[in-house]
Structures are given as C-alpha cells and as structure tokens.
Amino acid sequence: MFLYLIPFIVFILDWCSKYAALTYLDKHIPLEVTPFFNFYLTFNPGISFSLFVAQNTYDSWLLTAMACLICFFILYMFRKEKNKKTKFALMLILGGALGNIFDRIRYGAVIDFLDFHIAQYHWPAFNLADSAICIGVMIIICQTLWRKK
C-alpha cells in the first residue's frame, strides 16, 4: 500500500517546490546559492533537458498525450512487477511524470528551477519531478544489471 503513496508524495513535493520557485524567483534571473548551484526559473516546452521543444500548442498537447500514455504503461508494468525495488522505482517515475504533466496542462511548459554549473558550463535546468524520474530510471537500470539470473 505504501508504494501507492509515492507518486502522490513526489507530486506534492514537486508542486510545492515549483510554487515556491514561481513565487520567489524572477524568470531567467539566477539566484546564486553556491559557486556551482543557482535557483534559475525557466519554462521548458520540450522534454528532458529541453529536447524536442514544442513549437506550437499542437506539439505541446502531443507531448502531454505521450506522457499520459507512458503513465498508463508504468501502471501496467507496476502491476506485473514482483520486485519491490523496481515497483518503488516505477512509482518515483510515475510521480515525476504526473508533476510534469500537470505543468504542461497548466502552463504549456514544465517549470524548471534547479541549475548546476561549473563556471559558465551549465547542466540544463531541472526540477524535483525530473529528479524523481532520473532516480527511478537509475534504480531500474541497476536492478536490471545486477539482477540474479
């Protein structure tokens, strides 16, 4: 039962962090936290790392529809999966996907605000939902690589 709470928890934490970013940050003006990390409010109309940027409303809705289909596939995989670590990872991915879908529907783009960098070389800005998705994917990759035959 606990596993079903994970997407909800991820969604709420993501939503609260994005609400704070929208409330306290100015768009495209970095707020330096450390020499290698800024808060930097931006809107990403594409998918992860600003790939496949939506050029119009049709593209945005297509990306949203694809993300919804992926969520249904994740739920299908969750029901079939026996391994609890993999199930946990799938729920992290689902929570992150739902957080980003919410942004696409509400704002037409995903809110990103975490900016890591070395000098002038910046990793693409991301959010907590993206982090949950990446952690979930990494758990699944590790589970696959080290799964006993």
N, C-alpha and C positions, 0 to 999 in steps of 0.2 A: 504493500500500500504506500509506503514511504516514497517509492520510486515515482509514483504518480504526482507527488507534490513538487518534484524537482523542476519540471517546466514552469510551474506557477511561481516558484521562488525565483528562478532565473528571470522570468518575465518581469516580476515586480521589482527586483533589484535593478534590472536594465532600465525599466521605465522611470524609476526614481532617479537614477544617475543621469538619464537624458533630460529629465525635467529640471534637475539642478543645473545641468550644462546650459539649457535654454534660458534659464532664469538668471544665471550669474556670469555667463560668458558672452562676449561680443563676437559675432561671426567673423572668422578669419583674422582675429587678433590673438596671438599666442599669450598665454599666461604662464610664465616660467615657474616651474615647481622645483626642478633640479637642473643641473647643467645638461642633462640628457633627456629630460621629460618635461613636456608642456601640456596644459589643457588648451585645446585648439578646436573651437566649434566649427564644424563644416557639415555640409549635407552631401551625401553620396547617392547619386541617382543610379549608379551601377550596382554590381555585386561586389564581393570581397575585393579589397584593395583597388577599388574604382575600376575594375574590369567591366567591359560590356556596358558602358554608360548608356542609359536610356536617353534617346534623342527626343522623344515625344511621349505623350500620355499613353499611346498605344503600347510602346515599348515598356513603360513603367508597369502597366497592368499585366503585360505578358510576363515580366519578371515576378510580379506578385503571384500570378497564377501558377507559375512554375514552382515557386517557393511553397505554395499551398499543396501542390501535388507531392513535393518532397516530404512535407509534414505527414501526409497520409501514408507514404511509403515507410517513413520512420516508425509510425504507429504499427504498421503491418509487420515490420521487422522486429519491433519490440515484443509483439505477441508471440512470434515464432521463436525468439531467442531464449535460451535457457541460462546462459551465463549472466550472473548478476552485475559484474563489472561492465559487460557490454550493454546490458539494459540501462545501467546508470549513464553510460556514455550517450546512448541514444536519447535519453531524456534531457541531457545537457544540450544536445544538438537541437532537439525539438523546442526547448525553451528559448534558445538563442534565435532560432528561425522565427518563432512566433513574435519575439520582440522586434525583429527587423521587419516582419510583415506588417505589424501594427504601424510602424513608422511610414512604410510605403503607402499604406492606405490613408493615413492621417496627413502626411506631409509631402507625399510624392517622391520621397527620398529617405535614406536612412541617416539618422543623426549619428555623427562620429565626433569624438572629442578627446581621445587619448592619443598623444603624439610623442613617440620615442624617436630620438635622433642622436647622431654623432656628428658634431659640427654642423655643416649645412646639409648633411645627408639624412633625410627623414624617412622612417618607415611610414607607409600610408596610415593615416589616422583610422582609429577603430573604436569600438565601444565594448561594453560588457557582454552583449549578446554575441558579438564576434568572438570574444574570448571563450565563452562557453562552448561555442561551436568548435573552435580550434582544439580546446581541451578534450571534448568528446571525440573528435576525429583522432587525436593522438592516442587516446585510450584504446580505441578500436584498432588502430594500426599496431600498437604494442600487443594487444590481445591476440591479434592475428599472427604476428611474427613469433610470439613466444607460446602459442597455444600448443598443448601436448597433442601429439598425433594419435 
